[in-house]
Amino acid sequence: MCSLIKNYFSFQRLQKQLQNRKLSLLVFYDKQSVVSDKSRIQRFVVLRKCVVSDYSYIGYNTNIYNASIGKFCSISKEVCIGLPSHPTKFISTSPLFVNIQNGTGYSWSKQDLFNSVPEKVVIGNDVWIGMKSTIMGGITIGNGAIIAAHSVVTKDVPPYAVVGGVPAKVIKYRFDDTVIESLQKSEWWNHPDDFLQEHITSFQEELSAENANRLLGIFLNKQ
């Protein structure tokens, strides 16, 4: 937390956020985080060891720790991604006994005996994460997936799956296997901005098995 506060008052960070109105002045991120100038981040978002890619947005009061976020992702408000862990095989789960710096504000241990940093979370491209969802450390969320609001994700999420619940389970898939395979191959999110804008009508029509070849053909043929 000290590093977050120190970085918040750094000239470089303040200059970047003053120049980019899409980044709230009340965003906190450390020096290990890389935030795209084309992303939008609302107030009271805390980022630690994060990468946020182009055209992804993050709603207010969201906390993200050790995560990579792809392009065109929609992350709602009050989401928690990559929660720090606690020891479960010792007498106590309190970090007071195993970490020099910990949430209690006291320091009893003379050395760090437990790594509380969550494993890296990998979020693909075009992922939609609903309000007040929680994603545990070490999770991979595939391209195009949807996480329903208030879900707790404890397992990897396949591409274009819709998951929800506590713990989150697959409810359905957005498209059939053939369409999902074409979407994955197209990697439309990696095409230049001007190309995507030129073909914006392809994004304004419902995608189905019948019209998938026509709508995705332009991206597949571009490669």
Phi, psi and chi 1 to 4 in degrees:
 res  aa     phi    psi   chi1   chi2   chi3   chi4
   1 MET       -  -36.3 -177.1   57.7   69.4      -
   2 CYS   -60.9  -40.0  -69.3      -      -      -
   3 SER   -67.1  -34.1   62.8      -      -      -
   4 LEU   -63.4  -46.5  -80.0  171.7      -      -
   5 ILE   -65.7  -41.8  -64.1  172.2      -      -
   6 LYS   -62.2  -43.7 -175.6  177.2 -179.9  179.9
   7 ASN   -68.8  -31.1 -170.9   55.2      -      -
   8 TYR   -60.1  -36.9 -180.0   79.0      -      -
   9 PHE   -93.1    7.9  -70.7  102.5      -      -
  10 SER   -73.8  146.2   70.4      -      -      -
  11 PHE   -61.4  -41.2  175.1   77.0      -      -
  12 GLN   -61.9  -44.0 -174.6  178.0   15.7      -
  13 ARG   -66.6  -45.7 -170.8 -149.8   67.9   85.2
  14 LEU   -62.8  -39.3  -71.4  170.4      -      -
  15 GLN   -63.1  -43.3 -175.7 -177.7   39.3      -
  16 LYS   -63.2  -42.7  179.4  175.8 -178.3  177.7
  17 GLN   -77.8  -25.0  -71.6 -179.8 -122.1      -
  18 LEU   -72.8  -32.9  -76.6  169.7      -      -
  19 GLN   -78.3  -27.5  -68.9  173.5  -16.1      -
  20 ASN  -113.0  103.4 -173.3   -7.2      -      -
  21 ARG   -70.3   -9.9  -65.4 -175.1  178.8 -179.2
  22 LYS   -80.9  -10.2  -68.0 -177.8  175.3   64.2
  23 LEU  -105.7  114.4  -63.2 -179.1      -      -
  24 SER   -60.8  145.6  169.3      -      -      -
  25 LEU   -67.0  -14.1  -75.6  172.8      -      -
  26 LEU  -102.2   30.5  -63.1  176.9      -      -
  27 VAL   -95.7  136.0  170.9      -      -      -
  28 PHE  -114.8  123.7  -63.3   82.0      -      -
  29 TYR  -147.3  150.1   57.5   89.2      -      -
  30 ASP   -89.8  176.9   60.0   13.8      -      -
  31 LYS   -72.1  -13.6  -69.6 -176.2  177.7  179.6
  32 GLN   -86.1   -2.6  -65.5  174.7  -78.3      -
  33 SER   -95.7  143.9  -65.3      -      -      -
  34 VAL  -122.2  116.1  179.2      -      -      -
  35 VAL  -115.6  122.0  179.3      -      -      -
  36 SER   -64.8  143.0  167.7      -      -      -
  37 ASP   -68.1  -14.3  -70.1  -23.4      -      -
  38 LYS   -98.0    8.0  -65.1  180.0  179.8  178.6
  39 SER   -95.4  165.4   63.1      -      -      -
  40 ARG  -126.8  126.5 -177.2 -175.5 -177.7 -169.6
  41 ILE  -129.6  124.6  -55.6  179.6      -      -
  42 GLN   -88.4  178.5  -62.6 -179.1    3.7      -
  43 ARG   -65.1  150.3   64.4 -170.1 -176.4  -82.5
  44 PHE    62.2   25.2  -55.9  131.9      -      -
  45 VAL   -85.0  135.4  169.2      -      -      -
  46 VAL  -116.4  123.3  176.7      -      -      -
  47 LEU  -120.5  126.7  -56.3  172.3      -      -
  48 ARG  -129.9  124.4  -73.2  174.7  -74.2  178.2
  49 LYS    55.2   51.2  -61.3 -179.8   66.2  175.0
  50 CYS  -122.5  153.0  -67.9      -      -      -
  51 VAL  -121.4  126.4  173.8      -      -      -
  52 VAL  -120.2  119.8 -176.8      -      -      -
  53 SER   -93.0  179.0  -57.8      -      -      -
  54 ASP   -56.0  138.4  -64.9   -8.6      -      -
  55 TYR    60.8   20.7  -58.5  109.9      -      -
  56 SER   -95.8  143.5  -69.7      -      -      -
  57 TYR  -126.6  152.4   69.4   82.2      -      -
  58 ILE  -130.0  125.3  -57.8  173.2      -      -
  59 GLY   -76.0  165.3      -      -      -      -
  60 TYR   -65.9  157.1   65.0   82.8      -      -
  61 ASN    62.5   28.3  -73.9   -5.5      -      -
  62 THR   -99.0  141.7  -72.5      -      -      -
  63 ASN  -122.9  121.3 -165.8  -45.0      -      -
  64 ILE  -129.1  129.9  -54.2  177.4      -      -
  65 TYR  -130.4  118.9 -164.2  175.3      -      -
  66 ASN    58.6   66.8 -163.0   18.5      -      -
  67 ALA  -142.1  150.3      -      -      -      -
  68 SER  -114.4  123.2  173.5      -      -      -
  69 ILE  -115.6  124.7  -59.9  167.6      -      -
  70 GLY   -74.0 -166.8      -      -      -      -
  71 LYS   -83.1  152.9  -60.2  177.2 -178.9  178.0
  72 PHE    60.5   28.3  -58.7   95.8      -      -
  73 CYS   -86.6  145.5  -71.0      -      -      -
  74 SER  -118.7  105.5  -53.6      -      -      -
  75 ILE  -111.7  120.0  -59.8  176.6      -      -
  76 SER   -76.5 -172.3 -171.4      -      -      -
  77 LYS   -80.5  154.8   60.6 -175.5  178.6 -179.3
  78 GLU    56.3   40.6  -61.4 -179.8    4.2      -
  79 VAL   -96.4  143.3  171.7      -      -      -
  80 CYS  -117.8  123.7  -69.6      -      -      -
  81 ILE  -127.8  124.7  -61.7  174.5      -      -
  82 GLY    75.0   69.0      -      -      -      -
  83 LEU   -77.7  136.3  -60.9 -177.9      -      -
  84 PRO   -59.3  147.0  -21.9   33.5      -      -
  85 SER  -101.0  166.2   55.2      -      -      -
  86 HIS  -124.9  154.4  -73.2 -113.9      -      -
  87 PRO   -67.9  136.7   24.4  -33.2      -      -
  88 THR  -118.0   -8.5   59.6      -      -      -
  89 LYS  -108.5    6.0  -63.2 -177.3  179.0 -179.9
  90 PHE   -98.6  177.8  -61.5  160.3      -      -
  91 ILE   -58.6  -43.5  -68.5  176.8      -      -
  92 SER  -120.1  150.4  173.3      -      -      -
  93 THR   -88.3   -3.8   60.6      -      -      -
  94 SER   -70.6  133.4  174.4      -      -      -
  95 PRO   -71.1  -10.3   28.1  -35.5      -      -
  96 LEU   -56.2  -32.4  176.5   63.3      -      -
  97 PHE   -87.4  -14.8  -61.2   99.6      -      -
  98 VAL  -128.7   -6.1  -68.4      -      -      -
  99 ASN  -130.2  136.7  -68.7  118.2      -      -
 100 ILE   -63.3  -52.3  -60.7  171.0      -      -
 101 GLN  -102.4  129.9  -66.7 -176.1  -16.6      -
 102 ASN  -154.1  175.6   56.6   79.6      -      -
 103 GLY   -70.2  -12.0      -      -      -      -
 104 THR   -76.4  -22.7   68.4      -      -      -
 105 GLY    88.0   -2.1      -      -      -      -
 106 TYR  -114.9  160.1  -64.4   90.1      -      -
 107 SER  -132.0  104.5 -176.1      -      -      -
 108 TRP  -102.5  -38.5  -74.5    6.3      -      -
 109 SER   -77.4  140.0  179.8      -      -      -
 110 LYS   -89.1   -5.0  -65.3 -177.8  178.4  179.2
 111 GLN  -152.3  158.2   57.0 -178.4  -41.8      -
 112 ASP   -84.0  116.3  -70.7  -42.2      -      -
 113 LEU  -108.2   -1.1  -58.5  173.0      -      -
 114 PHE  -146.3  133.2 -179.3   80.1      -      -
 115 ASN   -92.0  108.7 -176.7   10.3      -      -
 116 SER   -89.1   -7.1   61.7      -      -      -
 117 VAL   -67.4  127.1  176.6      -      -      -
 118 PRO   -68.1  152.2   26.1  -35.1      -      -
 119 GLU   -63.1  154.9  -65.4 -176.9   43.6      -
 120 LYS   -64.0  135.8 -172.5  172.4 -175.8  177.4
 121 VAL   -97.9  131.0  175.2      -      -      -
 122 VAL  -115.1  115.0  178.2      -      -      -
 123 ILE  -109.8  124.3  -60.9  173.7      -      -
 124 GLY   -70.1 -155.9      -      -      -      -
 125 ASN   -98.0  150.0  -56.6  -78.2      -      -
 126 ASP    59.2   37.9 -164.6   35.7      -      -
 127 VAL   -95.0  137.9  172.7      -      -      -
 128 TRP  -113.7  119.5  173.0   19.3      -      -
 129 ILE  -115.2  119.2  -59.7  176.2      -      -
 130 GLY   -75.7  166.1      -      -      -      -
 131 MET   -55.0  137.2  177.9  178.4   66.5      -
 132 LYS    59.9   28.0  -65.3 -173.9  177.7 -179.8
 133 SER   -81.8  156.4  -65.4      -      -      -
 134 THR  -126.9  131.2  -61.5      -      -      -
 135 ILE  -122.4  118.5  -60.5  171.6      -      -
 136 MET   -71.6  163.3  -53.8  -55.8  -67.8      -
 137 GLY   -64.0  149.9      -      -      -      -
 138 GLY    81.8    3.6      -      -      -      -
 139 ILE   -85.6  143.9  -61.5  -63.3      -      -
 140 THR  -115.1  128.0  -64.6      -      -      -
 141 ILE  -113.5  121.8  -60.5  178.1      -      -
 142 GLY   -71.7  164.7      -      -      -      -
 143 ASN   -54.4  140.8  -64.0  -41.7      -      -
 144 GLY    71.4    7.2      -      -      -      -
 145 ALA   -74.8  157.8      -      -      -      -
 146 ILE  -125.1  128.0  -64.3  174.9      -      -
 147 ILE  -107.4  115.9  -47.6  -60.1      -      -
 148 ALA   -65.3  153.1      -      -      -      -
 149 ALA   -56.9  144.3      -      -      -      -
 150 HIS    68.2   17.0  -61.1  -89.6      -      -
 151 SER   -82.8  155.6  -63.0      -      -      -
 152 VAL  -120.3  109.9  176.7      -      -      -
 153 VAL   -94.1  116.7 -179.4      -      -      -
 154 THR  -115.8   -6.2   59.9      -      -      -
 155 LYS  -133.9  159.0  -64.1 -179.1  179.5  179.5
 156 ASP   -56.9  147.0  -69.2   -8.6      -      -
 157 VAL  -112.5  124.0  177.9      -      -      -
 158 PRO   -67.9  158.8  -16.5   30.0      -      -
 159 PRO   -56.9  136.4  -24.7   34.3      -      -
 160 TYR    61.9   21.5  -67.6   92.0      -      -
 161 ALA   -87.2  149.0      -      -      -      -
 162 VAL  -107.7  118.0  179.4      -      -      -
 163 VAL  -121.8  154.5  -56.0      -      -      -
 164 GLY  -165.8  160.7      -      -      -      -
 165 GLY   109.7 -179.1      -      -      -      -
 166 VAL  -132.3  104.3 -178.0      -      -      -
 167 PRO   -73.4  159.0   29.6  -36.1      -      -
 168 ALA   -67.6  137.9      -      -      -      -
 169 LYS  -130.0  157.8  -63.4 -179.9  180.0  179.4
 170 VAL   -68.7  122.7  175.0      -      -      -
 171 ILE   -90.2  -43.6  -59.8  170.4      -      -
 172 LYS  -168.3  178.7   63.5  177.1 -176.7  177.9
 173 TYR  -113.8  145.9  -73.8   85.8      -      -
 174 ARG   -65.3  -33.0  -67.3  174.9   56.4 -168.3
 175 PHE  -140.8  171.5  -50.8  105.1      -      -
 176 ASP   -77.2  172.0   64.0   30.0      -      -
 177 ASP   -59.7  -38.5  -69.0  -16.3      -      -
 178 THR   -65.0  -44.0  -57.6      -      -      -
 179 VAL   -67.2  -42.4  174.3      -      -      -
 180 ILE   -60.1  -42.0  -69.1  174.4      -      -
 181 GLU   -61.9  -40.8 -176.8  179.1   -2.3      -
 182 SER   -66.3  -41.2  -64.6      -      -      -
 183 LEU   -60.7  -44.2  -79.8  162.3      -      -
 184 GLN   -63.3  -42.7  -67.5  -80.3   73.1      -
 185 LYS   -68.1  -33.0  -73.7 -177.8  178.0  179.0
 186 SER   -66.5  -34.0   75.8      -      -      -
 187 GLU    44.2   47.2  -65.2 -173.8   -2.1      -
 188 TRP   -57.1  -28.5   62.1  -99.8      -      -
 189 TRP   -66.9  -15.3   43.0   82.4      -      -
 190 ASN   -94.3   -2.3  -73.8  -30.7      -      -
 191 HIS   -76.6  154.2  -70.6  -66.7      -      -
 192 PRO   -60.4  153.7  -20.9   31.8      -      -
 193 ASP   -56.0  -44.6  -67.4   -2.9      -      -
 194 ASP   -66.2  -33.3   55.8   -5.6      -      -
 195 PHE   -67.4  -42.3 -175.5   82.0      -      -
 196 LEU   -64.9  -40.4  -65.6  176.2      -      -
 197 GLN   -67.0  -36.8  -68.4  179.7   55.8      -
 198 GLU   -63.0  -33.0  179.3 -176.1   -8.4      -
 199 HIS  -110.5   33.9  -63.8  -78.3      -      -
 200 ILE   -63.3  -26.4 -166.5  170.8      -      -
 201 THR   -63.5  -24.4   54.8      -      -      -
 202 SER   -66.4  -22.9  -63.2      -      -      -
 203 PHE   -93.5   -1.8  -64.8   88.7      -      -
 204 GLN  -109.7   15.6  -62.8  170.7  -21.6      -
 205 GLU  -129.6  137.6 -177.6  178.5  -17.3      -
 206 GLU   -60.7  134.9  -70.4 -171.1    6.5      -
 207 LEU   -88.9  132.0 -176.8   62.2      -      -
 208 SER  -141.6  171.4   64.5      -      -      -
 209 ALA   -62.2  -29.0      -      -      -      -
 210 GLU   -74.6  -38.3  -70.3   72.1   29.8      -
 211 ASN  -107.9    6.7   64.5   13.8      -      -
 212 ALA   -60.0  -43.7      -      -      -      -
 213 ASN   -61.6  -37.9  -71.5  -23.8      -      -
 214 ARG   -71.7  -45.8  173.0  171.3   58.1   84.2
 215 LEU   -73.9  -35.1  -66.5  178.4      -      -
 216 LEU   -94.3  -11.9  -63.6  174.3      -      -
 217 GLY   -58.9  -35.7      -      -      -      -
 218 ILE   -64.9  -33.0   57.9  169.8      -      -
 219 PHE   -80.0  -36.3  -57.1  108.2      -      -
 220 LEU   -69.8  -38.4  -70.5  165.5      -      -
 221 ASN   -73.5  -22.4  -66.0  -29.3      -      -
 222 LYS   -69.3  -27.5  179.9   76.7  172.1  177.1
 223 GLN   -76.1      -  -66.3  178.9  -19.3      -
